[in-house]
Amino acid sequence: MHNYTFQGPFAGVIQSHISLKQAIGYKYEAEARHLFRFSVFTAQHYPKASSLTKEIVLAWCSKKSYEAQANQCTRASILRQLAIHMENNGVMAYVLPKGYYPTEEQYVPYIYTEKELQRFFRETDHCHYVSECPYRHLIMPVFFRMIYACGLRSSEARLLKNDDVELEAGILTIHHAKKDNNRLVPMPDSLTQRCRQYISGIPLVPKESDWFFPGLNGKPMTVGNVYHNFRRFLWQAGISHGGRGKGPRIQDFRHAYACHCLKKWVLQGKDLATYLPVLKTYLGHYSFEETAYYLRLTADVFPDIPIKLERYYPDIIPQLGGGADEAD
């Protein structure tokens, strides 16, 4: 993590707030960047402030002409958490009420159909060699299948190191995932076999590279590289994209995996009280609510599921509102 030198009248309490969040398991890296900018703002405009007043809070949270509504809500949420921390430590602070700023309509995950997945993965198999990204044609067929088949976040797959992939047992080790969780993820046999073939077929990859999916100069693939290839495969597979913020998204492979698992278990008559904790652990969720979110999503996507779910699990199917945790 970047070691910021916080400025302004709240530098000390900002540092203690971040330290506390990280001590209880949050990465809090993006939030730290936001708070560093806030510290610079207060150093410039309110250098002698002794309390976090409403004036300061609203000045910092005011919406910029160029930013999305979600960005404003993010800044407000981060500052609200800081204000609560300040109050808990005897520093006067204005706590912005929840929902003070209107939120954008929440994105509802796109659940790929089995036919769409088949078309998408077929296009990854047709990926060809380009000198600007010499390993692309080898990586893409495995990378996207791994995200779906293991329910991974894109960053979890992208940042896998060679030592994290046990090809004999077919197990991935995910380090420092969301909220700094670590977990083991068994791979399906078909994916394990693909990974073995992938490793045996990449003599071009520099031996000094630590990354299972290497980019250039000994670094992992970039986010931009993954996204641009995703959009190209999506178009080639004939899957419509609604534009920025509309999806489908790479993250929706993970959502589709969860929903497809639940659909299969319900149709097989599995006891979800037993299987949901398994899915929770497999996905690396921090709370049961994050996993239960997929019950409602599954019921909405597959019309033949709701009656079965509501008959046996009427009390654990949440409304499809979703939050930051469920969306990830």
C-alpha positions as CSV (number, residue, x, y, z in Angstrom):
1,M,0.0,0.0,0.0
2,H,1.1,3.6,-0.7
3,N,2.4,5.4,2.4
4,Y,0.6,8.7,2.3
5,T,1.7,11.7,4.3
6,F,-1.6,13.2,5.3
7,Q,-2.0,16.9,5.7
8,G,-4.3,19.5,7.3
9,P,-6.0,19.6,10.7
10,F,-7.3,16.0,10.5
11,A,-4.1,14.2,9.4
12,G,-3.8,12.3,12.7
13,V,-7.3,11.1,13.0
14,I,-7.4,10.1,9.3
15,Q,-4.3,7.9,9.8
16,S,-5.8,6.3,12.9
17,H,-9.0,5.6,11.0
18,I,-7.2,3.9,8.1
19,S,-5.0,1.9,10.5
20,L,-8.1,0.6,12.4
21,K,-9.9,-0.4,9.1
22,Q,-6.8,-2.3,8.0
23,A,-6.3,-3.9,11.4
24,I,-9.8,-5.5,11.1
25,G,-9.1,-6.9,7.7
26,Y,-10.1,-4.2,5.1
27,K,-7.5,-3.3,2.4
28,Y,-8.8,0.3,2.5
29,E,-6.4,1.3,-0.3
30,A,-8.9,3.2,-2.6
31,E,-10.4,4.8,0.5
32,A,-7.0,5.9,1.7
33,R,-6.4,7.7,-1.7
34,H,-9.7,9.5,-1.3
35,L,-8.9,10.6,2.3
36,F,-5.4,11.8,1.2
37,R,-7.1,14.1,-1.3
38,F,-9.5,15.2,1.4
39,S,-6.5,16.0,3.7
40,V,-5.0,18.2,1.0
41,F,-8.3,19.9,0.5
42,T,-8.7,20.7,4.2
43,A,-5.0,21.8,4.4
44,Q,-5.7,24.3,1.7
45,H,-9.1,25.6,2.6
46,Y,-9.6,24.8,6.3
47,P,-6.1,24.7,7.8
48,K,-7.2,25.8,11.3
49,A,-10.4,23.7,11.7
50,S,-10.8,22.0,15.0
51,S,-13.9,20.0,14.1
52,L,-15.3,18.4,11.0
53,T,-18.2,20.8,10.4
54,K,-21.2,20.5,8.0
55,E,-19.7,23.2,5.9
56,I,-16.5,21.2,5.3
57,V,-18.3,18.0,4.6
58,L,-20.7,19.5,2.1
59,A,-17.9,21.5,0.4
60,W,-15.9,18.3,-0.1
61,C,-18.9,16.2,-1.2
62,S,-20.3,18.7,-3.6
63,K,-20.7,17.1,-7.0
64,K,-18.3,18.0,-9.7
65,S,-19.6,18.8,-13.2
66,Y,-17.5,16.0,-14.8
67,E,-18.2,13.2,-12.3
68,A,-20.8,10.5,-12.1
69,Q,-23.4,10.4,-9.3
70,A,-21.8,7.2,-8.0
71,N,-18.5,9.0,-7.4
72,Q,-20.1,11.6,-5.3
73,C,-21.9,8.9,-3.2
74,T,-18.5,7.1,-2.8
75,R,-16.8,10.2,-1.4
76,A,-19.8,10.9,0.9
77,S,-19.7,7.4,2.2
78,I,-16.0,7.4,2.9
79,L,-16.2,10.8,4.7
80,R,-19.2,9.6,6.7
81,Q,-17.2,6.7,8.0
82,L,-14.4,9.0,9.0
83,A,-16.8,11.3,10.8
84,I,-18.2,8.3,12.8
85,H,-14.6,7.4,13.8
86,M,-13.9,11.0,14.8
87,E,-17.0,11.1,17.0
88,N,-16.0,7.8,18.6
89,N,-12.7,9.3,19.5
90,G,-14.1,12.5,21.0
91,V,-13.6,14.8,18.0
92,M,-16.6,16.9,17.0
93,A,-17.8,15.9,13.5
94,Y,-20.8,16.2,11.3
95,V,-22.0,12.8,10.3
96,L,-23.7,13.0,6.9
97,P,-27.0,11.1,7.0
98,K,-27.3,7.9,4.9
99,G,-28.9,8.5,1.6
100,Y,-28.1,12.3,1.7
101,Y,-27.3,12.2,-2.0
102,P,-29.5,10.4,-4.5
103,T,-27.9,7.2,-5.9
104,E,-28.0,6.1,-9.5
105,E,-30.2,3.2,-10.5
106,Q,-28.4,0.1,-9.3
107,Y,-26.9,-2.2,-11.9
108,V,-28.6,-5.6,-12.0
109,P,-26.1,-8.3,-12.9
110,Y,-26.3,-9.9,-16.4
111,I,-26.7,-13.6,-16.2
112,Y,-25.2,-15.2,-19.3
113,T,-27.1,-18.2,-20.7
114,E,-25.3,-21.4,-21.4
115,K,-25.5,-20.8,-25.1
116,E,-24.0,-17.3,-24.7
117,L,-21.1,-18.8,-22.6
118,Q,-20.5,-21.4,-25.2
119,R,-20.3,-18.7,-27.9
120,F,-18.1,-16.5,-25.8
121,F,-15.6,-19.2,-24.9
122,R,-15.5,-20.3,-28.6
123,E,-14.4,-16.8,-29.6
124,T,-11.6,-16.9,-27.0
125,D,-10.4,-20.1,-28.6
126,H,-10.1,-18.2,-31.9
127,C,-7.9,-15.5,-30.4
128,H,-4.8,-15.1,-32.5
129,Y,-1.2,-14.1,-31.8
130,V,-0.2,-10.4,-31.9
131,S,3.3,-9.2,-31.2
132,E,2.1,-6.3,-29.0
133,C,0.6,-8.9,-26.6
134,P,2.5,-12.1,-27.4
135,Y,0.7,-14.4,-24.9
136,R,-2.8,-13.3,-25.5
137,H,-3.9,-16.2,-27.7
138,L,-2.7,-18.6,-25.0
139,I,-4.1,-16.8,-22.0
140,M,-7.6,-15.7,-23.0
141,P,-9.2,-19.2,-23.5
142,V,-8.1,-20.2,-20.0
143,F,-8.5,-16.9,-18.2
144,F,-12.2,-16.3,-18.9
145,R,-13.1,-20.0,-18.4
146,M,-11.4,-19.8,-15.0
147,I,-13.4,-16.7,-13.9
148,Y,-16.6,-18.4,-14.8
149,A,-15.8,-22.0,-13.7
150,C,-14.4,-21.0,-10.4
151,G,-16.6,-18.0,-9.7
152,L,-13.5,-15.7,-9.4
153,R,-13.3,-11.9,-9.4
154,S,-11.4,-10.8,-12.4
155,S,-8.6,-9.4,-10.2
156,E,-8.3,-12.7,-8.4
157,A,-7.6,-14.5,-11.7
158,R,-5.4,-11.8,-13.1
159,L,-3.1,-11.6,-10.1
160,L,-2.6,-15.4,-9.7
161,K,1.0,-16.4,-9.4
162,N,2.5,-19.6,-10.6
163,D,2.8,-20.9,-7.0
164,D,-0.9,-20.2,-6.5
165,V,-1.9,-22.8,-9.1
166,E,-1.6,-26.4,-7.9
167,L,-2.0,-28.3,-11.2
168,E,-1.6,-31.8,-9.6
169,A,-4.5,-31.3,-7.2
170,G,-6.3,-28.8,-9.3
171,I,-6.6,-26.1,-6.6
172,L,-6.1,-22.4,-6.7
173,T,-4.9,-20.4,-3.7
174,I,-6.4,-16.9,-3.6
175,H,-4.4,-14.4,-1.5
176,H,-5.6,-11.0,-0.2
177,A,-9.0,-11.0,-1.9
178,K,-11.8,-8.6,-0.9
179,K,-11.5,-7.7,2.8
180,D,-8.0,-9.4,2.7
181,N,-9.5,-12.9,2.8
182,N,-7.5,-15.9,1.6
183,R,-9.2,-19.1,0.3
184,L,-8.6,-22.3,-1.6
185,V,-10.7,-22.9,-4.7
186,P,-10.9,-26.4,-6.3
187,M,-11.0,-26.3,-10.1
188,P,-13.3,-28.5,-12.2
189,D,-11.3,-31.3,-13.8
190,S,-11.8,-29.9,-17.3
191,L,-10.3,-26.6,-16.3
192,T,-7.4,-28.3,-14.5
193,Q,-6.6,-30.2,-17.7
194,R,-6.8,-26.9,-19.7
195,C,-4.4,-25.3,-17.3
196,R,-1.9,-28.2,-17.6
197,Q,-2.1,-27.9,-21.4
198,Y,-1.7,-24.1,-21.1
199,I,1.4,-24.4,-19.0
200,S,3.0,-27.0,-21.2
201,G,2.4,-24.9,-24.3
202,I,3.9,-21.6,-23.3
203,P,7.6,-21.8,-23.9
204,L,7.5,-18.1,-24.9
205,V,6.7,-17.0,-21.4
206,P,9.8,-15.8,-19.6
207,K,10.9,-18.1,-16.8
208,E,11.5,-15.2,-14.5
209,S,7.8,-14.3,-14.6
210,D,5.9,-15.0,-11.4
211,W,2.5,-14.5,-12.9
212,F,0.3,-17.4,-14.2
213,F,-1.2,-15.0,-16.7
214,P,1.8,-12.8,-17.6
215,G,1.7,-9.5,-19.3
216,L,4.7,-7.5,-20.5
217,N,7.9,-6.7,-18.7
218,G,7.4,-9.3,-16.0
219,K,4.1,-7.8,-14.9
220,P,0.6,-9.3,-14.8
221,M,-2.0,-8.6,-17.4
222,T,-3.4,-5.1,-17.1
223,V,-7.0,-4.4,-16.4
224,G,-7.3,-2.6,-19.7
225,N,-5.9,-5.6,-21.6
226,V,-8.5,-7.9,-20.0
227,Y,-11.4,-5.4,-20.6
228,H,-10.6,-4.7,-24.3
229,N,-10.3,-8.4,-25.1
230,F,-13.6,-9.0,-23.2
231,R,-15.5,-6.4,-25.2
232,R,-14.1,-7.9,-28.5
233,F,-15.1,-11.5,-27.6
234,L,-18.5,-10.2,-26.5
235,W,-19.1,-8.5,-29.9
236,Q,-17.8,-11.5,-31.8
237,A,-20.1,-13.8,-29.8
238,G,-23.1,-11.7,-30.7
239,I,-23.8,-10.6,-27.2
240,S,-25.1,-7.1,-27.1
241,H,-23.5,-4.5,-24.8
242,G,-25.6,-1.7,-23.4
243,G,-22.8,0.8,-23.1
244,R,-20.9,2.2,-20.2
245,G,-22.4,1.1,-16.9
246,K,-25.0,-1.1,-18.6
247,G,-23.2,-4.3,-19.0
248,P,-22.7,-7.2,-19.5
249,R,-19.5,-7.0,-17.4
250,I,-16.6,-9.3,-16.7
251,Q,-17.8,-9.5,-13.1
252,D,-21.1,-11.0,-14.4
253,F,-19.3,-14.3,-15.2
254,R,-19.0,-14.7,-11.4
255,H,-22.7,-13.8,-10.9
256,A,-23.7,-16.3,-13.6
257,Y,-21.6,-19.0,-11.9
258,A,-23.4,-18.5,-8.6
259,C,-26.8,-18.4,-10.1
260,H,-26.2,-21.5,-12.3
261,C,-25.0,-23.4,-9.2
262,L,-28.1,-22.4,-7.2
263,K,-30.4,-23.3,-10.1
264,K,-28.7,-26.8,-10.4
265,W,-29.0,-27.4,-6.7
266,V,-32.6,-26.4,-6.4
267,L,-33.6,-28.5,-9.4
268,Q,-31.7,-31.5,-7.9
269,G,-33.5,-31.0,-4.6
270,K,-30.4,-30.2,-2.6
271,D,-30.7,-28.7,0.9
272,L,-29.7,-25.1,0.5
273,A,-29.1,-24.7,4.2
274,T,-26.2,-27.0,3.7
275,Y,-25.0,-25.9,0.3
276,L,-25.2,-22.1,0.7
277,P,-22.3,-22.0,3.3
278,V,-20.3,-24.0,0.7
279,L,-21.0,-21.4,-1.9
280,K,-20.2,-18.6,0.5
281,T,-16.8,-20.1,1.2
282,Y,-16.1,-20.9,-2.4
283,L,-16.9,-17.3,-3.5
284,G,-15.0,-15.8,-0.7
285,H,-17.9,-13.9,0.7
286,Y,-17.6,-12.1,4.0
287,S,-21.2,-12.6,5.2
288,F,-24.1,-14.9,4.5
289,E,-26.1,-11.9,3.1
290,E,-23.7,-11.6,0.2
291,T,-24.4,-15.1,-0.8
292,A,-28.2,-15.0,-0.1
293,Y,-28.4,-12.2,-2.5
294,Y,-28.0,-14.7,-5.3
295,L,-31.1,-16.6,-4.2
296,R,-33.3,-13.6,-5.2
297,L,-31.2,-13.0,-8.4
298,T,-31.6,-16.7,-9.3
299,A,-35.3,-16.6,-8.7
300,D,-35.6,-13.5,-10.9
301,V,-33.6,-14.9,-13.8
302,F,-35.1,-18.4,-13.9
303,P,-38.9,-18.4,-13.8
304,D,-39.2,-22.1,-12.8
305,I,-37.2,-21.5,-9.6
306,P,-39.2,-19.1,-7.3
307,I,-41.9,-21.5,-6.3
308,K,-39.4,-24.1,-5.1
309,L,-37.3,-21.4,-3.3
310,E,-40.2,-19.7,-1.6
311,R,-41.8,-23.0,-0.5
312,Y,-38.7,-24.2,1.4
313,Y,-36.8,-21.0,2.1
314,P,-39.3,-18.1,2.5
315,D,-37.3,-16.3,5.2
316,I,-33.9,-16.2,3.5
317,I,-34.7,-14.8,0.1
318,P,-33.8,-11.1,0.2
319,Q,-35.3,-8.4,-2.0
320,L,-33.1,-7.8,-5.1
321,G,-31.7,-4.5,-3.9
322,G,-28.1,-5.5,-3.6
323,G,-25.3,-3.5,-2.2
324,A,-21.6,-2.9,-2.7
325,D,-20.8,-6.3,-1.2
326,E,-23.4,-8.3,-3.2
327,A,-22.4,-6.6,-6.4
328,D,-18.9,-8.0,-6.0
